Amino acid sequence: MAEVDLLAALPRTKRNVEKRVHGKDPRVIEVSRRYGEMYFDGPREYGYGGYHYDGRWVPVARDIVAHFRLGAGMRVLDIGCAKGFLVKDLMQVCPGLEAFGLDVSEYALSRCPPEAAGRLCRGNCVNLPFHGGSFDAVLSINTVHNLDRAKVIRALQEIMRVARGGRHSCRWIATTRPSNAPCSWTGC
């Protein structure tokens, strides 16, 4: 299967990612891993530095809908949805689409846009609280890489379990825990 970059429409970072990965204070990393207010809306060194809706997910949502051929009445799950911006935008660009989100952060979920309220739940990707085959597409953007190898395997099994017909998408990026990078699992 060919790789498809469903995030091509997002702005590219100008920051030095290598420096970000290796230059973090362990105390900052510890606070960031709680995925609370400091991570989402605190100073930049802790995470987003203010994660607010700005419409950047709209073109991504269009690309996801087109790639998975989603339509009204279909169901999609965003694992690691944070504040639910992509969930909101998926429903906006595809009226009638049933979009849902899951995240570990109570802080982020409690600050979702009104359009996503009631569509987001707290949980984790290694034990998805959904029946098998519940979704026409399952997304996990910038989430699974935060897990250790055993949990990554379990999360991918869960994603495949809840996705009808095996339609799912995962995206890998650098993390603040370099030991969790995919190469460290395989020895490459």
Secondary structure by P-SEA (a helix, b strand, c coil): cccccccccccccccaaaaaaccccaaaaaaaacccccccccccccccccccccccaaaaaaaaaaaacccccbbbbbcccccaaaaaaaaaaccccccccccccaaaaaaccccccccbbbbcccccccccccccbbbbccccccccaaaaaaaaaaaaaacccccbbbbbcccccccccccccccc
